[in-house]
Amino acid sequence: MKIFSHTFGEAGRGRVFRRVVVMLCWTVLLGAVPGRAQEQAAAPGKALLQVSNVGGMCEYGQCHTTLTVYQDGTAGVQEGPLEKPVRERSFEVDQQDFMELIWLIETTDFESIRATKFTGTCPTAYDGAQYIYTFSTNRGKVILDSCENVIDPDSDLFKIIHNIQRKAYSAGGA
């Protein structure tokens, strides 16, 4: 008896199985379960994702906002100079968003993103923003810079990052 054969097909079931295995590995190895933040030490753990937004002018000088998502499912937003942020806020990432983020970080082909070079003028030259994404993967650290690489906002990875950012800022973040 084939269960869900009408929904997934053989290839779809393989993707679902791989997704579950990757999520379970992260969960077991890193304790990456949102909701456990209260059980963790006060200091955040290792960063899974960091998004720095630099550019434009703010009352304190050049605008700088950083969103960091930690491997324990917590996150933080800082606004202002790195040395002395003017606003900081911590929160817990939605569990579904967090698990999807882990899956997408581990399955994204970062080399194909790096292969598409940004050829325009970096938006910071005309009061716009530059985004620097730092990912911790099981293959090592990956850094993507919107002024060096074309970032597709419609890709699943950047959609989930935008969703996490939107929820962080709409809930009173920086």
C-alpha positions as protocol buffer text, in pm:
chain_id: "A"
residue {
  index: 1
  type: MET
  ca { x: 0 y: 0 z: 0 }
}
residue {
  index: 2
  type: LYS
  ca { x: 144 y: 336 z: -103 }
}
residue {
  index: 3
  type: ILE
  ca { x: 67 y: 614 z: 141 }
}
residue {
  index: 4
  type: PHE
  ca { x: 55 y: 965 z: -4 }
}
residue {
  index: 5
  type: SER
  ca { x: 164 y: 844 z: -348 }
}
residue {
  index: 6
  type: HIS
  ca { x: -85 y: 1085 z: -503 }
}
residue {
  index: 7
  type: THR
  ca { x: 69 y: 1378 z: -312 }
}
residue {
  index: 8
  type: PHE
  ca { x: 443 y: 1335 z: -315 }
}
residue {
  index: 9
  type: GLY
  ca { x: 546 y: 1071 z: -567 }
}
residue {
  index: 10
  type: GLU
  ca { x: 877 y: 887 z: -525 }
}
residue {
  index: 11
  type: ALA
  ca { x: 1096 y: 1199 z: -564 }
}
residue {
  index: 12
  type: GLY
  ca { x: 882 y: 1402 z: -324 }
}
residue {
  index: 13
  type: ARG
  ca { x: 897 y: 1134 z: -54 }
}
residue {
  index: 14
  type: GLY
  ca { x: 1277 y: 1129 z: -87 }
}
residue {
  index: 15
  type: ARG
  ca { x: 1293 y: 1507 z: -38 }
}
residue {
  index: 16
  type: VAL
  ca { x: 1062 y: 1488 z: 262 }
}
residue {
  index: 17
  type: PHE
  ca { x: 1268 y: 1207 z: 414 }
}
residue {
  index: 18
  type: ARG
  ca { x: 1597 y: 1399 z: 364 }
}
residue {
  index: 19
  type: ARG
  ca { x: 1438 y: 1712 z: 514 }
}
residue {
  index: 20
  type: VAL
  ca { x: 1327 y: 1519 z: 824 }
}
residue {
  index: 21
  type: VAL
  ca { x: 1672 y: 1358 z: 863 }
}
residue {
  index: 22
  type: VAL
  ca { x: 1853 y: 1695 z: 838 }
}
residue {
  index: 23
  type: MET
  ca { x: 1615 y: 1854 z: 1089 }
}
residue {
  index: 24
  type: LEU
  ca { x: 1654 y: 1565 z: 1332 }
}
residue {
  index: 25
  type: CYS
  ca { x: 2034 y: 1576 z: 1305 }
}
residue {
  index: 26
  type: TRP
  ca { x: 2037 y: 1949 z: 1383 }
}
residue {
  index: 27
  type: THR
  ca { x: 1796 y: 1897 z: 1668 }
}
residue {
  index: 28
  type: VAL
  ca { x: 1995 y: 1615 z: 1827 }
}
residue {
  index: 29
  type: LEU
  ca { x: 2345 y: 1751 z: 1767 }
}
residue {
  index: 30
  type: LEU
  ca { x: 2280 y: 2114 z: 1849 }
}
residue {
  index: 31
  type: GLY
  ca { x: 1981 y: 2105 z: 2077 }
}
residue {
  index: 32
  type: ALA
  ca { x: 1815 y: 2327 z: 1820 }
}
residue {
  index: 33
  type: VAL
  ca { x: 1462 y: 2320 z: 1948 }
}
residue {
  index: 34
  type: PRO
  ca { x: 1282 y: 2649 z: 1990 }
}
residue {
  index: 35
  type: GLY
  ca { x: 1124 y: 2661 z: 2331 }
}
residue {
  index: 36
  type: ARG
  ca { x: 1441 y: 2541 z: 2500 }
}
residue {
  index: 37
  type: ALA
  ca { x: 1570 y: 2896 z: 2516 }
}
residue {
  index: 38
  type: GLN
  ca { x: 1466 y: 2919 z: 2880 }
}
residue {
  index: 39
  type: GLU
  ca { x: 1677 y: 2610 z: 2957 }
}
residue {
  index: 40
  type: GLN
  ca { x: 1987 y: 2755 z: 2793 }
}
residue {
  index: 41
  type: ALA
  ca { x: 2242 y: 2976 z: 2964 }
}
residue {
  index: 42
  type: ALA
  ca { x: 2175 y: 3349 z: 2947 }
}
residue {
  index: 43
  type: ALA
  ca { x: 2440 y: 3400 z: 2678 }
}
residue {
  index: 44
  type: PRO
  ca { x: 2325 y: 3310 z: 2326 }
}
residue {
  index: 45
  type: GLY
  ca { x: 2483 y: 3015 z: 2150 }
}
residue {
  index: 46
  type: LYS
  ca { x: 2650 y: 2989 z: 1816 }
}
residue {
  index: 47
  type: ALA
  ca { x: 2496 y: 3187 z: 1531 }
}
residue {
  index: 48
  type: LEU
  ca { x: 2317 y: 2993 z: 1259 }
}
residue {
  index: 49
  type: LEU
  ca { x: 2246 y: 3306 z: 1054 }
}
residue {
  index: 50
  type: GLN
  ca { x: 2348 y: 3669 z: 1074 }
}
residue {
  index: 51
  type: VAL
  ca { x: 2205 y: 3938 z: 847 }
}
residue {
  index: 52
  type: SER
  ca { x: 2372 y: 4279 z: 858 }
}
residue {
  index: 53
  type: ASN
  ca { x: 2201 y: 4571 z: 688 }
}
residue {
  index: 54
  type: VAL
  ca { x: 2438 y: 4862 z: 637 }
}
residue {
  index: 55
  type: GLY
  ca { x: 2375 y: 5192 z: 460 }
}
residue {
  index: 56
  type: GLY
  ca { x: 2181 y: 5511 z: 468 }
}
residue {
  index: 57
  type: MET
  ca { x: 2207 y: 5772 z: 738 }
}
residue {
  index: 58
  type: CYS
  ca { x: 2054 y: 5746 z: 1084 }
}
residue {
  index: 59
  type: GLU
  ca { x: 2067 y: 5986 z: 1378 }
}
residue {
  index: 60
  type: TYR
  ca { x: 2377 y: 5807 z: 1509 }
}
residue {
  index: 61
  type: GLY
  ca { x: 2560 y: 5799 z: 1173 }
}
residue {
  index: 62
  type: GLN
  ca { x: 2557 y: 5530 z: 906 }
}
residue {
  index: 63
  type: CYS
  ca { x: 2259 y: 5299 z: 964 }
}
residue {
  index: 64
  type: HIS
  ca { x: 2344 y: 4948 z: 1079 }
}
residue {
  index: 65
  type: THR
  ca { x: 2100 y: 4674 z: 1180 }
}
residue {
  index: 66
  type: THR
  ca { x: 2192 y: 4313 z: 1255 }
}
residue {
  index: 67
  type: LEU
  ca { x: 1961 y: 4016 z: 1293 }
}
residue {
  index: 68
  type: THR
  ca { x: 2124 y: 3706 z: 1444 }
}
residue {
  index: 69
  type: VAL
  ca { x: 1946 y: 3370 z: 1464 }
}
residue {
  index: 70
  type: TYR
  ca { x: 2114 y: 3130 z: 1703 }
}
residue {
  index: 71
  type: GLN
  ca { x: 2125 y: 2751 z: 1684 }
}
residue {
  index: 72
  type: ASP
  ca { x: 1900 y: 2722 z: 1990 }
}
residue {
  index: 73
  type: GLY
  ca { x: 1609 y: 2898 z: 1814 }
}
residue {
  index: 74
  type: THR
  ca { x: 1656 y: 3235 z: 1980 }
}
residue {
  index: 75
  type: ALA
  ca { x: 1740 y: 3551 z: 1790 }
}
residue {
  index: 76
  type: GLY
  ca { x: 1845 y: 3907 z: 1848 }
}
residue {
  index: 77
  type: VAL
  ca { x: 1820 y: 4237 z: 1665 }
}
residue {
  index: 78
  type: GLN
  ca { x: 2069 y: 4519 z: 1717 }
}
residue {
  index: 79
  type: GLU
  ca { x: 2044 y: 4865 z: 1569 }
}
residue {
  index: 80
  type: GLY
  ca { x: 2324 y: 5115 z: 1573 }
}
residue {
  index: 81
  type: PRO
  ca { x: 2702 y: 5101 z: 1571 }
}
residue {
  index: 82
  type: LEU
  ca { x: 2840 y: 4757 z: 1658 }
}
residue {
  index: 83
  type: GLU
  ca { x: 3046 y: 4904 z: 1940 }
}
residue {
  index: 84
  type: LYS
  ca { x: 2746 y: 5064 z: 2108 }
}
residue {
  index: 85
  type: PRO
  ca { x: 2403 y: 4964 z: 1972 }
}
residue {
  index: 86
  type: VAL
  ca { x: 2123 y: 5214 z: 2034 }
}
residue {
  index: 87
  type: ARG
  ca { x: 1855 y: 4942 z: 2048 }
}
residue {
  index: 88
  type: GLU
  ca { x: 1869 y: 4569 z: 2116 }
}
residue {
  index: 89
  type: ARG
  ca { x: 1600 y: 4306 z: 2141 }
}
residue {
  index: 90
  type: SER
  ca { x: 1592 y: 3928 z: 2185 }
}
residue {
  index: 91
  type: PHE
  ca { x: 1311 y: 3697 z: 2082 }
}
residue {
  index: 92
  type: GLU
  ca { x: 1233 y: 3337 z: 1996 }
}
residue {
  index: 93
  type: VAL
  ca { x: 1197 y: 3239 z: 1630 }
}
residue {
  index: 94
  type: ASP
  ca { x: 875 y: 3065 z: 1532 }
}
residue {
  index: 95
  type: GLN
  ca { x: 947 y: 2689 z: 1542 }
}
residue {
  index: 96
  type: GLN
  ca { x: 823 y: 2621 z: 1188 }
}
residue {
  index: 97
  type: ASP
  ca { x: 1027 y: 2912 z: 1047 }
}
residue {
  index: 98
  type: PHE
  ca { x: 1332 y: 2795 z: 1242 }
}
residue {
  index: 99
  type: MET
  ca { x: 1315 y: 2436 z: 1117 }
}
residue {
  index: 100
  type: GLU
  ca { x: 1260 y: 2555 z: 760 }
}
residue {
  index: 101
  type: LEU
  ca { x: 1557 y: 2792 z: 792 }
}
residue {
  index: 102
  type: ILE
  ca { x: 1781 y: 2504 z: 907 }
}
residue {
  index: 103
  type: TRP
  ca { x: 1665 y: 2288 z: 618 }
}
residue {
  index: 104
  type: LEU
  ca { x: 1716 y: 2561 z: 360 }
}
residue {
  index: 105
  type: ILE
  ca { x: 2062 y: 2656 z: 489 }
}
residue {
  index: 106
  type: GLU
  ca { x: 2173 y: 2295 z: 462 }
}
residue {
  index: 107
  type: THR
  ca { x: 2024 y: 2233 z: 117 }
}
residue {
  index: 108
  type: THR
  ca { x: 2090 y: 2563 z: -62 }
}
residue {
  index: 109
  type: ASP
  ca { x: 2349 y: 2560 z: -339 }
}
residue {
  index: 110
  type: PHE
  ca { x: 2552 y: 2860 z: -221 }
}
residue {
  index: 111
  type: GLU
  ca { x: 2807 y: 2817 z: -500 }
}
residue {
  index: 112
  type: SER
  ca { x: 2539 y: 2888 z: -761 }
}
residue {
  index: 113
  type: ILE
  ca { x: 2446 y: 3206 z: -573 }
}
residue {
  index: 114
  type: ARG
  ca { x: 2812 y: 3309 z: -557 }
}
residue {
  index: 115
  type: ALA
  ca { x: 2846 y: 3240 z: -929 }
}
residue {
  index: 116
  type: THR
  ca { x: 2597 y: 3518 z: -1011 }
}
residue {
  index: 117
  type: LYS
  ca { x: 2792 y: 3837 z: -955 }
}
residue {
  index: 118
  type: PHE
  ca { x: 2632 y: 4173 z: -879 }
}
residue {
  index: 119
  type: THR
  ca { x: 2747 y: 4416 z: -1149 }
}
residue {
  index: 120
  type: GLY
  ca { x: 2561 y: 4735 z: -1061 }
}
residue {
  index: 121
  type: THR
  ca { x: 2647 y: 5014 z: -821 }
}
residue {
  index: 122
  type: CYS
  ca { x: 2621 y: 4911 z: -458 }
}
residue {
  index: 123
  type: PRO
  ca { x: 2311 y: 5084 z: -313 }
}
residue {
  index: 124
  type: THR
  ca { x: 2520 y: 5232 z: -30 }
}
residue {
  index: 125
  type: ALA
  ca { x: 2660 y: 5474 z: -292 }
}
residue {
  index: 126
  type: TYR
  ca { x: 2320 y: 5643 z: -312 }
}
residue {
  index: 127
  type: ASP
  ca { x: 2190 y: 5612 z: 47 }
}
residue {
  index: 128
  type: GLY
  ca { x: 2063 y: 5256 z: 1 }
}
residue {
  index: 129
  type: ALA
  ca { x: 2135 y: 4937 z: 193 }
}
residue {
  index: 130
  type: GLN
  ca { x: 2389 y: 4658 z: 158 }
}
residue {
  index: 131
  type: TYR
  ca { x: 2299 y: 4318 z: 305 }
}
residue {
  index: 132
  type: ILE
  ca { x: 2563 y: 4078 z: 429 }
}
residue {
  index: 133
  type: TYR
  ca { x: 2441 y: 3726 z: 507 }
}
residue {
  index: 134
  type: THR
  ca { x: 2655 y: 3491 z: 714 }
}
residue {
  index: 135
  type: PHE
  ca { x: 2541 y: 3129 z: 732 }
}
residue {
  index: 136
  type: SER
  ca { x: 2679 y: 2850 z: 952 }
}
residue {
  index: 137
  type: THR
  ca { x: 2642 y: 2524 z: 763 }
}
residue {
  index: 138
  type: ASN
  ca { x: 2768 y: 2174 z: 831 }
}
residue {
  index: 139
  type: ARG
  ca { x: 3019 y: 2248 z: 551 }
}
residue {
  index: 140
  type: GLY
  ca { x: 3148 y: 2566 z: 715 }
}
residue {
  index: 141
  type: LYS
  ca { x: 3072 y: 2938 z: 713 }
}
residue {
  index: 142
  type: VAL
  ca { x: 2921 y: 3097 z: 401 }
}
residue {
  index: 143
  type: ILE
  ca { x: 2912 y: 3474 z: 350 }
}
residue {
  index: 144
  type: LEU
  ca { x: 2702 y: 3641 z: 80 }
}
residue {
  index: 145
  type: ASP
  ca { x: 2718 y: 4015 z: 16 }
}
residue {
  index: 146
  type: SER
  ca { x: 2441 y: 4186 z: -181 }
}
residue {
  index: 147
  type: CYS
  ca { x: 2700 y: 4419 z: -335 }
}
residue {
  index: 148
  type: GLU
  ca { x: 2901 y: 4123 z: -464 }
}
residue {
  index: 149
  type: ASN
  ca { x: 2635 y: 3861 z: -539 }
}
residue {
  index: 150
  type: VAL
  ca { x: 2286 y: 3877 z: -685 }
}
residue {
  index: 151
  type: ILE
  ca { x: 2046 y: 3781 z: -407 }
}
residue {
  index: 152
  type: ASP
  ca { x: 1713 y: 3643 z: -532 }
}
residue {
  index: 153
  type: PRO
  ca { x: 1446 y: 3762 z: -286 }
}
residue {
  index: 154
  type: ASP
  ca { x: 1205 y: 3506 z: -435 }
}
residue {
  index: 155
  type: SER
  ca { x: 1423 y: 3206 z: -347 }
}
residue {
  index: 156
  type: ASP
  ca { x: 1292 y: 2995 z: -59 }
}
residue {
  index: 157
  type: LEU
  ca { x: 1595 y: 3071 z: 160 }
}
residue {
  index: 158
  type: PHE
  ca { x: 1564 y: 3448 z: 133 }
}
residue {
  index: 159
  type: LYS
  ca { x: 1185 y: 3434 z: 165 }
}
residue {
  index: 160
  type: ILE
  ca { x: 1214 y: 3261 z: 504 }
}
residue {
  index: 161
  type: ILE
  ca { x: 1485 y: 3506 z: 615 }
}
residue {
  index: 162
  type: HIS
  ca { x: 1260 y: 3797 z: 515 }
}
residue {
  index: 163
  type: ASN
  ca { x: 970 y: 3635 z: 702 }
}
residue {
  index: 164
  type: ILE
  ca { x: 1178 y: 3605 z: 1020 }
}
residue {
  index: 165
  type: GLN
  ca { x: 1294 y: 3968 z: 982 }
}
residue {
  index: 166
  type: ARG
  ca { x: 939 y: 4091 z: 926 }
}
residue {
  index: 167
  type: LYS
  ca { x: 812 y: 3910 z: 1237 }
}
residue {
  index: 168
  type: ALA
  ca { x: 1105 y: 4039 z: 1445 }
}
residue {
  index: 169
  type: TYR
  ca { x: 1051 y: 4401 z: 1346 }
}
residue {
  index: 170
  type: SER
  ca { x: 670 y: 4392 z: 1360 }
}
residue {
  index: 171
  type: ALA
  ca { x: 687 y: 4249 z: 1715 }
}
residue {
  index: 172
  type: GLY
  ca { x: 873 y: 4553 z: 1842 }
}
residue {
  index: 173
  type: GLY
  ca { x: 1223 y: 4481 z: 1717 }
}
residue {
  index: 174
  type: ALA
  ca { x: 1478 y: 4738 z: 1614 }
}
